[in-house]
Amino acid sequence: MRKRILCSVLSVAVLVGLCPATVLADEPLTSLTKSLDFRSMDNDAEGDGWYWDANSQTLTLDGFRYSVPYNKLENSAAIYLPEDSFVEIEGDNNMLETHSFHCDAFYCEGEVNFYGDGKLTLSLDSYGANAIYVEKGPLLIDDEAEITVESSGYVIYLNNARGTNPLISIKDDAKLIFNKKDHKDRNILLTKKSKVQTSSNWLDYAEVEDTWDQDYINLVAKETVKTPEKEEPPVSTEKPDDSRKQNEYKIVIGSPSIEKNGKISYTADVSPYLSNGYTMLPLRALLEVSNPEQEVKWSAEQKAAYTFVNNKLVVISPGQDTYKKGTEKIELSTPAETKNGRLFVSLRDWMSIMEIDGSQLNWDSRTKTVTLTY
């Protein structure tokens, strides 16, 4: 295997001398219409830019450049790996794109280790797709491996987390890089589903801003980040910041305006209404007021709305009796509805989705006004 890789390196060296480096960087991507599934592959195998060593369960990527087309491999993954597997990243020209709905880049059945001295870029179009999905874990990225993720979905989705040992570790000079704008409220990027209590030792890495481009976050080894010396904080004469205090919202049935602390803060293009005894609210309009940075995305193909609440992907489809939060299906009090091109959910269901306690809400049947403290 090493001999084959050495030959490849020599060949590339010759080519680099004959053509500009930019030509290599712009190499086209090969269409991937069938998953590379190594979970039950007992023999060595190889393809364009990859080599599978069955004995060590190691997938080597060197010049790996593939793209999953739209409508292919939906609700699946581009690469499937067995438990206790390794991914060796070599060279700086590795790229995997998935343009299909809920198509993960990597699906790992258990413990997986990414290593090497190369770079890999993972680009995903679907909001519900994961760059690296790991069942149980742990996940280790070490050596000098550098993985860049361009996606609004999870960078790491760790399912059925268990134990107290680190489940996600970045070691040595390895890096995991992603854009802050795609991850406003979930920079830790870890979904934990477990009967055991969350351990403070589960995450073993430091999160720092890219010094060259502060739009990006780097996850790196803790020991590579120097802790600044503690200084006595200066005495401040400024008033304490009370921007995090609870706000009072008022929503009147039939009115498109939403009040925040006594003033109209948002006017929607649709109004709340009553349906079968339920107060129906425009989901996007209310989120615009309570949390403007929280996004709601609509998939016309899947006829579903997507948003994230407390690091869990929430999927709501009109006419359905349940909605999905993470991997859990939860019953709705009444199905969501579409009206005037907007998705409406009942007030009771919206509280369930946003995990709001009933004591935070008051309903005045006389004025048909909802008052929410949030």
N, C-alpha and C positions, 0 to 999 in steps of 0.2 A: 504493500500500500504506500509506504514512504517513498519507495523507488518511483512509483507511478506519479506521486505528487511532485517529486524532484524534477522529473522529466517535464511535467506540466509547467513548473516554474521556469525552467530553462527555455521552453518554447515561448512563454509569455515574454521573457526577457528579450528574445530575438525580435518579437513582434513590436515591442515598445520602441526598439531602436529604429523600426521602419515606419512607424506611424505615431501621430501625436497621442498624448495620454487622454485627451478629451474624446478620442474615437472610442477607446475602451469604455469610458464612463457612459457613453451614449449607446452602448450595445442594446439591440432590441430585446424585449422580454419574450420568452417562449410561453405560448398558451398552455395552461394547465387545466384540463377538463376532467381529469380523474385524480382523486386524492393519492398522494404518496403515503401508503399505509404500511408501516414497518412493524406493526404490533405482532403479527404472526409470521414474519419473514425470517425463516431459519437459515437462509443461504445469503452469502454476500451478493450484493447487487450494485450497479452503478448506472448513472445517466448523465445527461449534460449538466455539469457543474455540481454533481453530488456523488457520494460513494457511501454505501452502507456496509459496515463490518458487523456481521451477525453475531460473531463470537463475543465481542465487547459491547454490542448494542450501541455502536457509535455511528452517527451520521455526520460525515464531513461535507461542508459546503465550501466550495472554492469556484468562483465564477458562476454561482447559482443565481439565475435571473429568470423568474417565472411570474406569470400573471393569470389569476383566475378570472375568466370573463364573466360579464353580467349574466345572471340566470343559471350559472353553473355552480355545482357544489353548494347549493343553498342549505342552510341549517346543518352544515357539516364543517370540515376543516380541510385545509390544503395539505397539511402534514400531520400524520398520526404517529405517535411514538409510544413504545411500551414502557412499563414501569422500570426504573433503574436504567435509564438511557442517557446518552451523551450526545451533544451537538458541538462539533468542532468547527469553528468559523475561521477560515483562512482567506486572505486577500481582502481588498477593500471594495470589491465590485459585486457584492451579493445583494440581491433585491427580490422581495416577494410582495406582490400586490394581490389583494382580493377585492373584486368589484361586486361581489354577489352578496345577497341578503344573508346576514348571520353566518358568514363564512369565516371561521377563525383561521389564523395563520398556522399556529401550532396547537395540537391537542395532545396532552401527555397524560398517560394513565396513572402515573405516580411520579416518584422522585426523578428529576431531570437536572442535568448540569450542562450549561452553555459555557464554552471556554475557547481558547485559541488567541491568536494575535490579529484577527481580522475584524471586518466591519460588516454588519447586516442591517439593511433597512426594511422595515415591515410597514406597508401602507394599506390601510383598510378603509373602504367606503361606508360600510354599514355601521350605523350607530350601535347596533346590538352585537357586533362582532368583537372578539377578543384577540389581541395580538398573541398572547401565550396563556392558554387555559391548562391548568394543572389540577388533576384530581388527587386530593389528599396532600400531595407535596412530599418533601420540600422542593424548592426551586433555588438553584445556586448558579450565579453568573460570576466567573472568576477569570484568572489569568489576565489577558489584555483584551478580551472580547468587548466589542462596542456594538450595542444594539440601539438603533434609532427607530422610534415608533411614530408614525403619522396617522393618527386615528382619533375619533371622538369617542370610541368605545373603550373598554377596559384595556390597559396595557398588560396587566396581570389579573387573571381571574382564578383565584385559588378556592376550590370547592371542597367541602368536608374537611376543613382544617382541624387538626387534632394534635394533642401533645403540648409540651411547653418549650421544646427546642425551637430555634429559629426556623421559620418556614420559608422565608424569602431572605436570601443573603446575597450581598454584592461584596466581592473580595478582590484583593490585589489591586490591579489597575483597570478593572472592568468598569463599564459604564452602561447605564440604561437611560436613554434620552427621550424626552417627549415635550410637546409644546404646551405651555401653560393655558393657552386660550381654549384648548380642547378639554381641559380638566380643571375647571374653575373651583368646584367644590369637592373634588375627590383626588387630591394629589397623592394620597397613600396608595390608591389603586389596588386594593386588596379586598375581595369579598370573602368573608369568613362564615362558614356554616358549620357549626359544631355543637355538640352537647356539652363540651368542656368550656370553661370560662376563658374569655380572651386573655392571652398572656402578653405581658409587656415585652417579652423576649421573642415574640414571633417575627418581628421585623428587624433585620440586622443590616442596616445601611444608613447612609446620610443623604439628605436631600438638599442640594445646593443649586443656585442659579448659574447658568452658563455665563462665564465672565465676558465672553465675546458677544453673546446675544442673549439678553436677559428675558427674552420671550420663552426660553427653553429651560427646563428643569433637568438636572443630572442626578441620577441615583448612583452613588459611589460608595466605596468602602469607608466605614466610619473612621478608620485609622488614618485615612488620607486627608481628613479635614482637621485643621488645627483649631483648637478651642481657644478663643481670645481670652486674655487675662481679664478677670473681673475688676470693674471699676465702680466706685461709689457713684450712684446716679445723682445728677444735679437736682437741686431742689427746684421744683416746678411751681410756678404761681398760676398756671393755667387751670381752668375749671376741668374737673374730670369729664372724660368722654362718655356721654350717655346715649351715643348713637345706637348702642345695642339694647336700649330699653325696649320694652314691649310697646307695640303700636296698636291703635284701635282702628279697625276698618268697619265701615258701614256699607252694606249693599242693600239696595231697595229693589224689590221685585218690579220689573217693568222699566227700570231706569238703567241706562248704560254707564252711568257715572259711579265710580267707587271713591268713597271718602277715606282719607287717611288722617287721623288725628284732627278731624273737623274740617278738613279742606279737601276739595276734589283733587285727587292725585292722578287719576287715570280715567279716560272715557273710552269705553270699548265700542266696537261697531255693531255689537249685538247686546241684548239685554237679558238678565236672568228672568226665569219664568217658572210657573208651577206646573207640574205634570204628575197626575195621579197622586196628588198629595205630597209630592217631593219638590223641594226647591232645587231647580236646575241651574248650575253656574257654568259660565264659559271658562274652561280650565286655563287657557292661555292668558286671558285677561287678569285673572286673580293672581297668577304667578308673576305677571308683569309688575304688580304692585307689591306683593309680599316679598318677592325675591327676583328682581329684574335680571340677575345673571343666570337664573335657572332656565334652561332651554326646554321647549317642547317641540319635538320633530314629528311630522306627519308623513307616513308612508302611504302614498296613493295605491301602490301595488298591493301592500298587505292590509290596507284599510285599518291602520292602527296608529295610535299616538305613542310616542316614546319620551320619557323623561327620567331623571334620576332623583331619588329621594333617599337621603342617608346612605349613599353608596350602593343603592340597589336599583337596578333597571326596572322601571314600571312600564308595562305595556297595557294599553286600554283600547279596546275595539268597540265601536258602537253596535248595539244590539246583543252583546254577549252578557251572560249572567255572571261571569267572573272576570277579574283582571289579574295580571301576572306581576308579582313583585319579586325580583330575583328569580329563584326557581320555584317559588311558591304560588299556587293559584288561590285567590281569595274571592269569596262570593261578594257580589255587589247587592246593595239594597234594591236598586233598580238599574236596568241597563243604561249605559251611556247613550246619548243621542247626538245626531248631527242636525244642526239647524242654521240656515243662512251661511253654510260653509264653515261652521265652527263646531268644535266638540264640546258638549255639555255633559257634566257629571252631577249627580245629586250632592247636596251639601253634606249629607251623612257619609257618602262614599268619599267625597273630597277630604273630609277629616280623617277617614281611615287611610287614604293614600298618603296624606301629609303627616300622619301620626300625631294629630292634634287631639288633645284631651277635651272631653265634652264640657268641662268647666270653663273653657276659654271662649265659649260661644253662647250667644243669647238670641232668641227669636221673638220678635214682637209681632204677633199675629194681627194686631189692630192696624199697624202701619206697614205690615209686611216688610219688616226691616231685619236684616241679619247683622248683628254686631259681633265682631271677632277680635279678640285680644291675642296678638301673635307677635 
